[in-house]
Amino acid sequence: MKKLPVLKSGDRTPYTDLVQTALNRAGFPVTTDGAFGEKTQTAVRRFQATRGLLQDGIVGDNTWNRLAPYLRGYFSYTIRPGQTLWKIAAANGASVDAITAANPQVRPEYLVPGTQLIIPLHFDLFSDKIRVSSAYMHFFASGLSARHPFIQTDSVGQSVSGREIYAMKIGSGAREVFVNASHHANEWITTSLCMKYIESYAKAYAFGGSIYGISAKAMYDRASLYMIPLVNPDGVNLVTGAAEHSPGEYATAKVIAGDFPEIPFTGGWKANIAGTDPNLQYPAGWEQAKEIKYAQGFTKPAPRDFVGPGPLTAPESLAVYNFTLRHNFALTLSYHTQGEVIYWKYDGFEPEGSYDVARLFADVSGYALDLTPAESGNAGYKDWFIASYNRPGYTIECGKGIAPIPLTQLDTIYRQNEGILTLAQVLQ
């Protein structure tokens, strides 16, 4: 993760969301509204006082370090002689079950002094108050895999600006299913959907629960779910405001956007930070996509719809492509916004059984089924996966309105898609 910015009064970016969320979790209540105002500054000073820090109300390196456990959701603890797991849990406001789940190598009845424990804190990592950023993704991915070590988290590549692109895996079964989200920067609510789902699944598996009425253990044993929740971290940072702390990136995007004044800046931005659309980069009808988009005027780096100088020249798309080649996915879901519609077919390709699965997904979500519009029907991830593997691949368009879809729609989007995400893993 890149160095976190210094925050002070007046800032209004997703980093402020993170600070306010951490303060609330640490017992210093503030409204999570993204505005670093007087009340947030006072809460920061109070937090700093309890940690022996300079009480300046500014969030620099030392304050970020002390807030970090409340964003990762755990802290490390060294067992001392004579302690029991129950005493450790009580003293740290944690549950024995959560500590046991995070430390499967530890025998509760025989604690070895000097052993390091992961102590999960009492809250969920995901919050629907936090706008997505690359920093939030880092805290979430690292924290969830520490609290639930059966989740594997790896970097599968880097963005234009060198940010890690994380893949997360849950499950041990032979059926491999892949979910990707936020190819398009202003569709970042799909990352929130993925984060909420994988944490819900992890909790259900860890503590013997179910998800969408299906045993989490049975699903875990049947399938391996892979997710890349944030394909385009630089672009998402731009749309949500985090890039305001990266002046060079913001300036580059501003210059690109200046040639397309009809596209709102930054809300209309779909591309990576260099102005290439990551979902027009796959080698399936790329030349046709180029012809269509050039005719529309997107002949150079743009906030959206520029296909790039060639397929797989955007590092974000190349990372997803190479990740796919390393696996044997039976089915893929590509999350986008908006319109509450499922696209299930590419050109003349119709993998066996793909329509029946699409019909099932439509039934459980309430979404319509449709064919991809001709102007958008080439060079996408779904298109390449279907054409290359002749297996079911779906683009799912969530939400209503104009992107970026507000987080107030997330609960509805989650209810509509929990069934899709779950049934994709347990289908025969």
N, C-alpha and C positions, 0 to 999 in steps of 0.2 A: 504494500500500500504506500502511495506517495505521502509525503509529510503533510500532516494536517495543518490547516491555516490558523493563524492567530485571529481569534474572534473578540469583538468588543461591541460596546453599545452602538446600535444603529444597523448592525448586520441583519440581513433577512434572507438567508440561504438555507439549504438543507442541513448544513453544518449546525445552524442554530437549532433546527429540529432535534439533532442528535444531542446537543448540550441540554436542551430542555427535557428531553426524554430521560437522559442519565440523571439529571437533578431530581426529577420526580421519583425515579427508582431508588435513588439514594436517600430519599426522605426530605427533600427540599422542594416542596410543591410550587410549581409554576404552570401557567397555561402553555400548552404546546401549540403555539401559533406561528412559529418561525420568525418571530420578531424579537430581536435582542434589545429589549427595552429596559426601563429602570427596574422592574420587578425581577427580570432575569439576572440583571447585573447584581442586585442585592442577594439573590439566591446563590450566585456564583461566589460572592464574597463570604457568605455564611459557610458554604461548602469548603472554600479554601481555608477558612479559620479552623475547621475541624480536622483538616489534614496538615496543619502546620505550614501552609503555603502563604506566600505574599498575598495579602487581601486587596488586590487591585481591581477585581471584577473583570479581568481580562483572561480569556482562555488561551493560554500559551501551552508549550510543551508539557510543563509540569502538571498543569491542571488537566490537560487531556489525558495524561498518564493515569491520574487518579480517577478520572471519570470512566476510563476504558472498561473496567470490570462490569460497569452497569450497562455497557453496550455489547460486550461479548457475552455477558450473562453468567460469568463464573469468576472465581479467583483461585489461586493456588494456595494450599495449606500444608504445612509440614507437621506430621504427627509427632506429638511429644509423649514421653514415657507416662504410662498410667492412664492414657486417654482411651475412651471407647468411642465407637462411631456415633452412638446415641448422644453422648456428651458433646461431641464435635458438632453434630447437627443442631442441637439445642443452642449452643453458644453462638452459632453463626446464622441462625434463622433459616436453616435449610432443612429438608426432609431426608430421613435415612434412605428412603427409596430412591430419591434423586441422586444422592451421593453414590449409592451402590450402582445405579445405572451408569453413572459417569466414570466409575472406577471398577470395571468388572474383574480386574486382576487382584483386587483387594478382598481378603477374607474378613468379614465384619467381626468374627469372633476372635481374630488373631491379628491385631494391628501391630505393625513393626515401626517403632520410633524412627524418625528420619525419613519415612516414606512420604512422597508428595501426593497429595490428593487434589482432585478437581472438586471444588465446592460450587455446585450450581446455585445461582440465586433464584428467588422465588417467582420471578415473573417470566412471561413469554418473551422471547427475543423479538419476534415480529411485532410491529406496532403500525396501525393504520393511520397514525398521526405523522409519520415520517415520510417525507418525499424521498424517492429513490436517488441514491448517489453511489459512486464507486466505493466510497468510504463505508457507507451503510452496508453494502454488499459484503465487503471484507469483514466487518465486525460480525455480521450475521453468519456467514459461511464458516468462519473460524470458530465462532462461539457454539454454533449448533453441533459441529463435529466433535468439539470438546465435551459438551454436555451429553451427547449421544454418540459414542465412539464407533457405533456400527455404521455411521454415515461417513462416507469417504468424500473428501474435498480435495480437488487438485486444480492447479492452473493449467489450462489447455492452450494458452497463447496469450498474446498481448495486443492491446489496441494500438492505434496510430500513435498515441501519446505514451505508450508503455505501461498502461494499466493492465492488471491481470484479468483474464477472462476465466471465471471459475466454473467448473463442472462439479456437481454433487451427485452422489449415488446412494440410494437406499434400496435394500433388498438383496437377496442372494440367489434368486431363481434363474432358470435358464432363459425365460422370456425377457428379452431386452426391449425396453420402451424408452424413447427419447422425447423430451420436452424442451423446447427452446423459446425464449421470450426476449422482447426488446431488441429485435433486429433494427426496428425503427425507433428513433430517440424519443419522439413525442408519444409513444405508446408504452411508456414506462410503467403504467399501472399493471401490465402483464407480469412484470417482475415481482410486484407486490403479491399478485395472485400465486405465483410459484413459491415465494417465500412462505406465505401463509399455509399453503398446502403441505409443503415438505415438513414444516414444524408440526403441524397437526398429525401427520402420519407418524413422525418420529415419536411423539408423545404417546400415541395410541399403541405403537409397537412396544415401547419401553415399559408401559404400565398395563399391558394386557387389554387394550381397548380395541375399538373398531373405527372404521372410517367409511362413511356412506353405507353403513350397515354391514360391512364386510370385515371379518377378523383381520386386523393388521398383521398378525403373525402368519396367517394363511397367505395373505398377499405377499408378504416379505419372502416367504419360502417359494412362492410360485414365480415371482418376477424380479427383475432388477430395473429399477427406475433411475434413469439418468436425466439430470436437468442442467441446462445452462440458463440460469434465470436472467442474466444480463449480458447479452451478446455485444452490445454497443455502449460501453461505459462512458466514453468521452462524450458521445452525442447526448446521452441521458443527462450527464452532468450539465451540459449546456442548457438543455430545456428546463431542468428543475432549478437552475440557478447556481449550482455548485461551481460551475466554470468561472464565475465572477472572481473566484479566488485563484484562478489560473489565467492571468492577463494575456499571455501569449496565445493560448488556445482561443480565448474569447475574441481577441482581436482578429485572429485568422478567420474565424467563423463570421465575424461581422463584415469583413471584406467580401467574403463569398456571398453573403446574404445581400450585400449592397447592389449586386447585379440582378437581383430578383425581388424588387420592392413589393411585388404583389403577394409574396409569401410572408406571413407574419413572423417576425423575429422576436423571440426564439420558439414560440409555440408551434410554428409550422415546420420546424426542423425535424427531418427523418433520417438524415445522412449520418455518416461518421464525421469526425471533426475535420476531416480533409475534404468533405463535400461529395463523397461517394455513397450511394445507397447500398447498404450491406445486403439487402434482399433483392438486388438486381445484379448479383455477382456470381451466381452459380451457373455451371456449364450445362444449361438446358434451355435452348432457345435464346442464348445471350445475344446473338446477332439480331434476332427478331426484336428483342427488347430494345436493343440499341436503336434500331430503325424507328421504332415507335416513339421512344423518348426523345430522340434527336428531332423528330418531326414536331414534337411538342415544345421544342426550344431548349431542352436540357442537354446541351452539347459540351458542357464544361462543369467543373465542380459547382454544386448547387445545394441548397438546403434539402432538396429531395429529388429523386428520379434521375440522377446522373448515374449511368451504368458503370462508370469507371473506364480506364483505358483498355481493360481486358478482363475476362472472368478471373475471379479469385485474386485480384490485385489489392483488395481491401484486406488487411490482416485479420479483421474480425471474422469475415466470411471464410477466409482460409482456415482459421482455427476451427470453426464449426465443421467445415468440409473434412479436414484431416481427422477430427475427432470421430466423425461418422465412419470414415474408412477403417478405423481401428475397432469397430464394433459390429455387431450383427443384429441391428435393430429390426424387430418384427413390425414396428409401427412407430410413426413419429407424429407429434403435435407441435405445430408452430403457432404461437400465440401473438395476435395482433389486435388492434382496435380499428374500427368500431362498426356496429351494425347488427350484432347478434346473428351472425350467419356463419355457416361452416362450408368451406370449399374442400371438395373431396377428390377432384379429378384433375389430371393434367393432359391437355391436348387429346391425343387418341389413346392414352394409357388409362386403363381401368383395372387395377389389380384385383384378383379374385377375392370376393367377399368385401371389398372396400365400401361398396354402396350400402350393404347391410349394416356394417359397423357405423357408417355415417348416419344411417337412419336411427340406429340406437342412440348415438350421441345427440342427435336432434331431439329425440323423445325425452331424454333425461334432462336436457338443458333448456328446452323450449326454443332453441335457435332454429332458423330456417336452413335448408340445404340449397346450395346454388352452385353454378359453374363460375369459375373465376372470370371476371370481365376481360375481354380481349386485350385491352390496353394494359392489363396487369398480369397477363397470363404466361409470362416467361421469366426465366432466370431467377426465380425464387427458390428457397430451400425445398419447399414441398415439391416443386416441379422437378428439381434435380433428383430428389430421393425417389420419387415415383418412377421417373424415367430410368434411373440407374439400377434400382433394385426390384422393380415391379412388385412393391409391397405397399400397404396402405400408408398414406401420408395425408395429413389434414392441416389446413390453415383455419384457425378459429378466430373470428373477429368478435371481440367482447365490447360491451358497453354501448351507450347511446350518446349521440351528440357529436361534438367536434373534438378531436384530439388536441391537447392531452385531456383525457377523461379524468375528472376529479376523483379523489380518493373516497368521496362520499358514495360512489357507486360500487366500491369494492365488495361490500357485504353481499350485494345482489349478484355481482359477477362471480364471487366465490360459490354461492349457493348454486348458481347455474352450471358451474364447471367442476364441482367436486365429483360429481358422478362420472363425467367424461374422464377426468384424470385417474379415477379409481378403476373404472371398467376397462380402460385401455390396458391395464396390467393383468386383469383376470380373464380376459377373453380367451376362448379356446382357439 
